């Protein structure tokens, strides 16, 4: 699975749970910028 597909999957799952990037980031104790990077195919590190 490439990073773009993983990012789309993360976004789909977040939206299915009706969460904003900020809400998901809060639950994971990371920044919303990290969520954005993940969802756009940026680094998953």
N, CA, C and O atoms as a Tripos MOL2 file, in Angstrom:
@<TRIPOS>MOLECULE
protein
  180   179    45     0     0
PROTEIN
NO_CHARGES

@<TRIPOS>ATOM
      1 N           0.8430   -1.1830    0.0000 N.3       1 UNK1
      2 CA          0.0000    0.0000    0.0000 C.3       1 UNK1
      3 C           0.8860    1.2440    0.0000 C.2       1 UNK1
      4 O           1.7860    1.3670    0.8300 O.2       1 UNK1
      5 N           0.6350    2.1510   -0.9180 N.am      2 UNK2
      6 CA          1.4820    3.3420   -0.9430 C.3       2 UNK2
      7 C           0.9310    4.4290   -0.0180 C.2       2 UNK2
      8 O          -0.1800    4.3160    0.4990 O.2       2 UNK2
      9 N           1.7160    5.4650    0.1790 N.am      3 UNK3
     10 CA          1.3600    6.5040    1.1470 C.3       3 UNK3
     11 C           0.0810    7.2440    0.7680 C.2       3 UNK3
     12 O          -0.6740    7.6480    1.6520 O.2       3 UNK3
     13 N          -0.1780    7.4290   -0.5160 N.am      4 UNK4
     14 CA         -1.4020    8.1070   -0.9510 C.3       4 UNK4
     15 C          -2.6190    7.2790   -0.5610 C.2       4 UNK4
     16 O          -3.5940    7.8200   -0.0410 O.2       4 UNK4
     17 N          -2.5720    5.9820   -0.8060 N.am      5 UNK5
     18 CA         -3.6970    5.1100   -0.4540 C.3       5 UNK5
     19 C          -3.8990    5.0610    1.0490 C.2       5 UNK5
     20 O          -5.0340    5.0760    1.5260 O.2       5 UNK5
     21 N          -2.8160    5.0020    1.7930 N.am      6 UNK6
     22 CA         -2.9170    4.9880    3.2550 C.3       6 UNK6
     23 C          -3.5450    6.2920    3.7300 C.2       6 UNK6
     24 O          -4.4100    6.2880    4.6060 O.2       6 UNK6
     25 N          -3.1090    7.4000    3.1520 N.am      7 UNK7
     26 CA         -3.6630    8.7030    3.5190 C.3       7 UNK7
     27 C          -5.1520    8.7900    3.2510 C.2       7 UNK7
     28 O          -5.9100    9.3040    4.0730 O.2       7 UNK7
     29 N          -5.5680    8.2890    2.1050 N.am      8 UNK8
     30 CA         -7.0010    8.2890    1.7730 C.3       8 UNK8
     31 C          -7.7810    7.4270    2.7610 C.2       8 UNK8
     32 O          -8.8790    7.7900    3.1850 O.2       8 UNK8
     33 N          -7.2050    6.2890    3.1210 N.am      9 UNK9
     34 CA         -7.8570    5.4020    4.0820 C.3       9 UNK9
     35 C          -8.0220    6.0970    5.4330 C.2       9 UNK9
     36 O          -9.0900    6.0310    6.0420 O.2       9 UNK9
     37 N          -6.9780    6.7550    5.8930 N.am     10 UNK10
     38 CA         -7.0470    7.4700    7.1740 C.3      10 UNK10
     39 C          -8.1410    8.5370    7.1180 C.2      10 UNK10
     40 O          -8.9430    8.6550    8.0440 O.2      10 UNK10
     41 N          -8.1740    9.3100    6.0360 N.am     11 UNK11
     42 CA         -9.1830   10.3630    5.8900 C.3      11 UNK11
     43 C         -10.5920    9.7780    5.8590 C.2      11 UNK11
     44 O         -11.4980   10.3060    6.5040 O.2      11 UNK11
     45 N         -10.7800    8.6940    5.1140 N.am     12 UNK12
     46 CA        -12.0990    8.0580    5.0340 C.3      12 UNK12
     47 C         -12.5610    7.5780    6.4000 C.2      12 UNK12
     48 O         -13.7130    7.7860    6.7820 O.2      12 UNK12
     49 N         -11.6710    6.9430    7.1270 N.am     13 UNK13
     50 CA        -12.0270    6.4200    8.4470 C.3      13 UNK13
     51 C         -12.3210    7.5470    9.4340 C.2      13 UNK13
     52 O         -13.2420    7.4420   10.2450 O.2      13 UNK13
     53 N         -11.5460    8.6150    9.3670 N.am     14 UNK14
     54 CA        -11.7720    9.7680   10.2450 C.3      14 UNK14
     55 C         -13.1340   10.3870    9.9530 C.2      14 UNK14
     56 O         -13.8950   10.6890   10.8720 O.2      14 UNK14
     57 N         -13.4350   10.5730    8.6760 N.am     15 UNK15
     58 CA        -14.7100   11.1830    8.2820 C.3      15 UNK15
     59 C         -15.8890   10.2810    8.6180 C.2      15 UNK15
     60 O         -16.9490   10.7720    9.0050 O.2      15 UNK15
     61 N         -15.7190    8.9760    8.4770 N.am     16 UNK16
     62 CA        -16.7860    8.0300    8.8140 C.3      16 UNK16
     63 C         -17.1450    8.1170   10.2930 C.2      16 UNK16
     64 O         -18.2800    7.8500   10.6870 O.2      16 UNK16
     65 N         -16.1660    8.4900   11.0990 N.am     17 UNK17
     66 CA        -16.3880    8.6450   12.5430 C.3      17 UNK17
     67 C         -16.7470   10.0820   12.9130 C.2      17 UNK17
     68 O         -16.8460   10.4350   14.0870 O.2      17 UNK17
     69 N         -16.9380   10.8990   11.8750 N.am     18 UNK18
     70 CA        -17.3140   12.3040   12.0200 C.3      18 UNK18
     71 C         -16.3610   13.0700   12.9350 C.2      18 UNK18
     72 O         -16.7850   13.8180   13.8160 O.2      18 UNK18
     73 N         -15.0690   12.8650   12.7060 N.am     19 UNK19
     74 CA        -14.0450   13.5680   13.4660 C.3      19 UNK19
     75 C         -13.3400   14.5750   12.5670 C.2      19 UNK19
     76 O         -13.1330   14.3210   11.3800 O.2      19 UNK19
     77 N         -12.9770   15.7070   13.1330 N.am     20 UNK20
     78 CA        -12.1180   16.6380   12.4160 C.3      20 UNK20
     79 C         -10.6790   16.1680   12.5790 C.2      20 UNK20
     80 O         -10.3810   15.3120   13.4130 O.2      20 UNK20
     81 N          -9.8030   16.7320   11.7820 N.am     21 UNK21
     82 CA         -8.3880   16.4040   11.9430 C.3      21 UNK21
     83 C          -7.9250   16.7850   13.3480 C.2      21 UNK21
     84 O          -7.1480   16.0580   13.9670 O.2      21 UNK21
     85 N          -8.3940   17.9050   13.8420 N.am     22 UNK22
     86 CA         -8.0000   18.3610   15.1770 C.3      22 UNK22
     87 C          -8.4820   17.3900   16.2570 C.2      22 UNK22
     88 O          -7.7490   17.1000   17.2020 O.2      22 UNK22
     89 N          -9.7090   16.8880   16.1190 N.am     23 UNK23
     90 CA        -10.2390   15.9430   17.1070 C.3      23 UNK23
     91 C          -9.4480   14.6380   17.1030 C.2      23 UNK23
     92 O          -9.1030   14.1110   18.1600 O.2      23 UNK23
     93 N          -9.1640   14.1260   15.9170 N.am     24 UNK24
     94 CA         -8.3860   12.8940   15.8190 C.3      24 UNK24
     95 C          -6.9880   13.1010   16.3850 C.2      24 UNK24
     96 O          -6.4670   12.2480   17.1030 O.2      24 UNK24
     97 N          -6.3940   14.2220   16.0620 N.am     25 UNK25
     98 CA         -5.0600   14.5300   16.5820 C.3      25 UNK25
     99 C          -5.0730   14.5630   18.1080 C.2      25 UNK25
    100 O          -4.1440   14.0710   18.7490 O.2      25 UNK25
    101 N          -6.1140   15.1350   18.6840 N.am     26 UNK26
    102 CA         -6.2240   15.1810   20.1380 C.3      26 UNK26
    103 C          -6.3260   13.7930   20.7430 C.2      26 UNK26
    104 O          -5.7330   13.5210   21.7870 O.2      26 UNK26
    105 N          -7.0740   12.9170   20.0920 N.am     27 UNK27
    106 CA         -7.2150   11.5470   20.5970 C.3      27 UNK27
    107 C          -5.9030   10.7800   20.5100 C.2      27 UNK27
    108 O          -5.6310    9.9050   21.3330 O.2      27 UNK27
    109 N          -5.0890   11.1090   19.5080 N.am     28 UNK28
    110 CA         -3.8180   10.4110   19.3100 C.3      28 UNK28
    111 C          -2.6440   11.1330   19.9680 C.2      28 UNK28
    112 O          -1.5140   10.6440   19.9510 O.2      28 UNK28
    113 N          -2.9220   12.2930   20.5440 N.am     29 UNK29
    114 CA         -1.8990   13.1170   21.1970 C.3      29 UNK29
    115 C          -0.7700   13.4910   20.2300 C.2      29 UNK29
    116 O           0.4150   13.3870   20.5470 O.2      29 UNK29
    117 N          -1.1900   13.9310   19.0370 N.am     30 UNK30
    118 CA         -0.2600   14.4310   18.0260 C.3      30 UNK30
    119 C          -0.8480   15.7190   17.4590 C.2      30 UNK30
    120 O          -1.9640   16.0950   17.8180 O.2      30 UNK30
    121 N          -0.1190   16.3970   16.5850 N.am     31 UNK31
    122 CA         -0.6210   17.6520   16.0280 C.3      31 UNK31
    123 C          -1.5660   17.3940   14.8520 C.2      31 UNK31
    124 O          -1.4820   16.3710   14.1730 O.2      31 UNK31
    125 N          -2.4680   18.3590   14.6370 N.am     32 UNK32
    126 CA         -3.3650   18.2440   13.4910 C.3      32 UNK32
    127 C          -2.5850   18.3740   12.1780 C.2      32 UNK32
    128 O          -3.0370   17.8860   11.1420 O.2      32 UNK32
    129 N          -1.4340   19.0210   12.2130 N.am     33 UNK33
    130 CA         -0.5900   19.1040   11.0190 C.3      33 UNK33
    131 C          -0.0820   17.7210   10.6230 C.2      33 UNK33
    132 O           0.0680   17.4250    9.4380 O.2      33 UNK33
    133 N           0.1800   16.8810   11.6150 N.am     34 UNK34
    134 CA          0.6240   15.5150   11.3300 C.3      34 UNK34
    135 C          -0.4850   14.7400   10.6310 C.2      34 UNK34
    136 O          -0.2300   14.0260    9.6600 O.2      34 UNK34
    137 N          -1.7080   14.8780   11.1180 N.am     35 UNK35
    138 CA         -2.8560   14.2150   10.4770 C.3      35 UNK35
    139 C          -2.9660   14.6850    9.0300 C.2      35 UNK35
    140 O          -3.1560   13.8740    8.1240 O.2      35 UNK35
    141 N          -2.8500   15.9770    8.8180 N.am     36 UNK36
    142 CA         -2.9280   16.5300    7.4710 C.3      36 UNK36
    143 C          -1.8520   15.9420    6.5680 C.2      36 UNK36
    144 O          -2.1320   15.5790    5.4260 O.2      36 UNK36
    145 N          -0.6360   15.8470    7.0660 N.am     37 UNK37
    146 CA          0.4580   15.2550    6.2810 C.3      37 UNK37
    147 C           0.1440   13.8100    5.9280 C.2      37 UNK37
    148 O           0.3440   13.3830    4.7910 O.2      37 UNK37
    149 N          -0.3500   13.0600    6.9100 N.am     38 UNK38
    150 CA         -0.6940   11.6620    6.6520 C.3      38 UNK38
    151 C          -1.7400   11.5620    5.5480 C.2      38 UNK38
    152 O          -1.5990   10.7710    4.6150 O.2      38 UNK38
    153 N          -2.7950   12.3760    5.6650 N.am     39 UNK39
    154 CA         -3.9160   12.2770    4.7350 C.3      39 UNK39
    155 C          -3.5600   12.7290    3.3240 C.2      39 UNK39
    156 O          -4.2220   12.3340    2.3640 O.2      39 UNK39
    157 N          -2.5400   13.5380    3.1900 N.am     40 UNK40
    158 CA         -2.1380   14.0070    1.8620 C.3      40 UNK40
    159 C          -0.9550   13.2210    1.3040 C.2      40 UNK40
    160 O          -0.3620   13.6030    0.2950 O.2      40 UNK40
    161 N          -0.6240   12.1240    1.9700 N.am     41 UNK41
    162 CA          0.4290   11.2570    1.4650 C.3      41 UNK41
    163 C           1.8210   11.6610    1.8850 C.2      41 UNK41
    164 O           2.8100   11.1870    1.3260 O.2      41 UNK41
    165 N           1.9030   12.5380    2.8720 N.am     42 UNK42
    166 CA          3.2100   12.9330    3.3870 C.3      42 UNK42
    167 C           3.7970   11.8280    4.2440 C.2      42 UNK42
    168 O           3.2710   10.7160    4.2900 O.2      42 UNK42
    169 N           4.8490   12.1320    4.8960 N.am     43 UNK43
    170 CA          5.5590   11.1480    5.7180 C.3      43 UNK43
    171 C           4.6530   10.5410    6.7760 C.2      43 UNK43
    172 O           3.8850   11.2450    7.4320 O.2      43 UNK43
    173 N           4.7500    9.2370    6.9340 N.am     44 UNK44
    174 CA          3.9690    8.5350    7.9580 C.3      44 UNK44
    175 C           4.8040    8.2830    9.1980 C.2      44 UNK44
    176 O           4.4130    7.4890   10.0530 O.2      44 UNK44
    177 N           5.9300    8.9330    9.3090 N.am     45 UNK45
    178 CA          6.8120    8.7570   10.4660 C.3      45 UNK45
    179 C           6.4270    9.6650   11.5790 C.2      45 UNK45
    180 O           7.0610    9.6520   12.6340 O.2      45 UNK45
@<TRIPOS>BOND
     1     1     2 1
     2     2     3 1
     3     3     4 2
     4     3     5 am
     5     5     6 1
     6     6     7 1
     7     7     8 2
     8     7     9 am
     9     9    10 1
    10    10    11 1
    11    11    12 2
    12    11    13 am
    13    13    14 1
    14    14    15 1
    15    15    16 2
    16    15    17 am
    17    17    18 1
    18    18    19 1
    19    19    20 2
    20    19    21 am
    21    21    22 1
    22    22    23 1
    23    23    24 2
    24    23    25 am
    25    25    26 1
    26    26    27 1
    27    27    28 2
    28    27    29 am
    29    29    30 1
    30    30    31 1
    31    31    32 2
    32    31    33 am
    33    33    34 1
    34    34    35 1
    35    35    36 2
    36    35    37 am
    37    37    38 1
    38    38    39 1
    39    39    40 2
    40    39    41 am
    41    41    42 1
    42    42    43 1
    43    43    44 2
    44    43    45 am
    45    45    46 1
    46    46    47 1
    47    47    48 2
    48    47    49 am
    49    49    50 1
    50    50    51 1
    51    51    52 2
    52    51    53 am
    53    53    54 1
    54    54    55 1
    55    55    56 2
    56    55    57 am
    57    57    58 1
    58    58    59 1
    59    59    60 2
    60    59    61 am
    61    61    62 1
    62    62    63 1
    63    63    64 2
    64    63    65 am
    65    65    66 1
    66    66    67 1
    67    67    68 2
    68    67    69 am
    69    69    70 1
    70    70    71 1
    71    71    72 2
    72    71    73 am
    73    73    74 1
    74    74    75 1
    75    75    76 2
    76    75    77 am
    77    77    78 1
    78    78    79 1
    79    79    80 2
    80    79    81 am
    81    81    82 1
    82    82    83 1
    83    83    84 2
    84    83    85 am
    85    85    86 1
    86    86    87 1
    87    87    88 2
    88    87    89 am
    89    89    90 1
    90    90    91 1
    91    91    92 2
    92    91    93 am
    93    93    94 1
    94    94    95 1
    95    95    96 2
    96    95    97 am
    97    97    98 1
    98    98    99 1
    99    99   100 2
   100    99   101 am
   101   101   102 1
   102   102   103 1
   103   103   104 2
   104   103   105 am
   105   105   106 1
   106   106   107 1
   107   107   108 2
   108   107   109 am
   109   109   110 1
   110   110   111 1
   111   111   112 2
   112   111   113 am
   113   113   114 1
   114   114   115 1
   115   115   116 2
   116   115   117 am
   117   117   118 1
   118   118   119 1
   119   119   120 2
   120   119   121 am
   121   121   122 1
   122   122   123 1
   123   123   124 2
   124   123   125 am
   125   125   126 1
   126   126   127 1
   127   127   128 2
   128   127   129 am
   129   129   130 1
   130   130   131 1
   131   131   132 2
   132   131   133 am
   133   133   134 1
   134   134   135 1
   135   135   136 2
   136   135   137 am
   137   137   138 1
   138   138   139 1
   139   139   140 2
   140   139   141 am
   141   141   142 1
   142   142   143 1
   143   143   144 2
   144   143   145 am
   145   145   146 1
   146   146   147 1
   147   147   148 2
   148   147   149 am
   149   149   150 1
   150   150   151 1
   151   151   152 2
   152   151   153 am
   153   153   154 1
   154   154   155 1
   155   155   156 2
   156   155   157 am
   157   157   158 1
   158   158   159 1
   159   159   160 2
   160   159   161 am
   161   161   162 1
   162   162   163 1
   163   163   164 2
   164   163   165 am
   165   165   166 1
   166   166   167 1
   167   167   168 2
   168   167   169 am
   169   169   170 1
   170   170   171 1
   171   171   172 2
   172   171   173 am
   173   173   174 1
   174   174   175 1
   175   175   176 2
   176   175   177 am
   177   177   178 1
   178   178   179 1
   179   179   180 2
@<TRIPOS>SUBSTRUCTURE
     1 UNK1         2 RESIDUE 1 A UNK
     2 UNK2         6 RESIDUE 1 A UNK
     3 UNK3        10 RESIDUE 1 A UNK
     4 UNK4        14 RESIDUE 1 A UNK
     5 UNK5        18 RESIDUE 1 A UNK
     6 UNK6        22 RESIDUE 1 A UNK
     7 UNK7        26 RESIDUE 1 A UNK
     8 UNK8        30 RESIDUE 1 A UNK
     9 UNK9        34 RESIDUE 1 A UNK
    10 UNK10       38 RESIDUE 1 A UNK
    11 UNK11       42 RESIDUE 1 A UNK
    12 UNK12       46 RESIDUE 1 A UNK
    13 UNK13       50 RESIDUE 1 A UNK
    14 UNK14       54 RESIDUE 1 A UNK
    15 UNK15       58 RESIDUE 1 A UNK
    16 UNK16       62 RESIDUE 1 A UNK
    17 UNK17       66 RESIDUE 1 A UNK
    18 UNK18       70 RESIDUE 1 A UNK
    19 UNK19       74 RESIDUE 1 A UNK
    20 UNK20       78 RESIDUE 1 A UNK
    21 UNK21       82 RESIDUE 1 A UNK
    22 UNK22       86 RESIDUE 1 A UNK
    23 UNK23       90 RESIDUE 1 A UNK
    24 UNK24       94 RESIDUE 1 A UNK
    25 UNK25       98 RESIDUE 1 A UNK
    26 UNK26      102 RESIDUE 1 A UNK
    27 UNK27      106 RESIDUE 1 A UNK
    28 UNK28      110 RESIDUE 1 A UNK
    29 UNK29      114 RESIDUE 1 A UNK
    30 UNK30      118 RESIDUE 1 A UNK
    31 UNK31      122 RESIDUE 1 A UNK
    32 UNK32      126 RESIDUE 1 A UNK
    33 UNK33      130 RESIDUE 1 A UNK
    34 UNK34      134 RESIDUE 1 A UNK
    35 UNK35      138 RESIDUE 1 A UNK
    36 UNK36      142 RESIDUE 1 A UNK
    37 UNK37      146 RESIDUE 1 A UNK
    38 UNK38      150 RESIDUE 1 A UNK
    39 UNK39      154 RESIDUE 1 A UNK
    40 UNK40      158 RESIDUE 1 A UNK
    41 UNK41      162 RESIDUE 1 A UNK
    42 UNK42      166 RESIDUE 1 A UNK
    43 UNK43      170 RESIDUE 1 A UNK
    44 UNK44      174 RESIDUE 1 A UNK
    45 UNK45      178 RESIDUE 1 A UNK
